[in-house]
Amino acid sequence: MSDSKKVIVYSTTWCGFCKMAKQYFDSKKIAYTEVNIEEDEAAARQIVEETGQMGVPVIRIGKEVIVGFDRPKIDAALAA
């Protein structure tokens, strides 16, 4: 996976779908960076400004941003 396909998961400690997304990446042996938006207010603001959404997880794969644990969109972004 090239650097342009870097995966970032914006999450919280209490979010079940965040845990599912991270487990999914782990099961596929895909490295990701986790950003806890409870602790990183600047990242939380940036994600809300970028997506217009308050929900988590927000997953960035390369330039694509996916709101929620949407496995088909994640797979498509990884394959692109």
C-alpha positions in Angstrom: 0.0 0.0 0.0 1.5 3.3 -1.0 1.6 6.4 1.2 -1.3 7.8 -0.7 -3.4 4.9 0.7 -2.6 5.7 4.3 -5.4 4.8 6.6 -6.5 7.0 9.5 -9.4 6.0 11.9 -10.9 8.9 13.8 -12.7 7.3 16.8 -13.7 7.4 20.4 -13.2 4.9 23.2 -16.9 4.2 23.6 -17.9 3.7 19.9 -18.8 0.1 19.0 -18.5 0.8 15.2 -15.0 2.2 15.8 -14.0 -1.0 17.5 -15.5 -3.0 14.6 -13.6 -0.9 12.0 -10.3 -1.3 13.8 -10.9 -5.1 14.1 -11.7 -5.2 10.4 -8.4 -3.5 9.5 -6.5 -5.8 11.9 -8.1 -8.9 10.4 -7.0 -7.8 6.9 -3.5 -6.9 8.3 -3.9 -3.2 7.2 -1.9 -0.7 9.2 -3.8 2.3 10.3 -3.3 5.3 12.6 -5.9 5.9 15.2 -6.9 9.4 16.3 -9.0 9.6 19.4 -11.2 12.6 18.9 -12.1 12.7 22.6 -8.5 13.6 23.3 -7.7 15.6 20.2 -10.2 18.4 19.9 -8.4 19.9 16.9 -8.8 16.7 15.0 -12.5 16.5 16.1 -13.2 20.0 14.8 -11.3 19.3 11.5 -13.4 16.1 10.8 -16.7 17.9 11.6 -15.7 20.8 9.2 -14.7 18.4 6.5 -17.6 16.0 6.7 -20.4 18.0 8.3 -20.9 15.0 10.5 -20.6 14.5 14.2 -20.5 10.7 14.1 -17.6 8.3 14.4 -15.8 6.5 13.1 -14.5 8.7 10.3 -12.1 6.7 8.2 -9.7 8.3 5.8 -8.2 6.1 3.1 -5.8 8.1 1.0 -7.9 11.1 -0.1 -11.3 9.3 0.5 -13.2 10.0 3.6 -15.8 7.5 4.8 -18.2 8.3 7.7 -19.2 5.2 9.6 -18.2 1.6 9.4 -19.2 1.0 5.7 -17.4 -2.2 4.7 -18.2 -2.0 1.0 -16.9 1.6 0.8 -13.8 0.7 2.8 -13.1 -2.2 0.5 -13.6 -0.1 -2.6 -11.3 2.6 -1.3 -8.6 0.1 -0.4 -8.9 -1.5 -3.9 -8.9 1.8 -5.8 
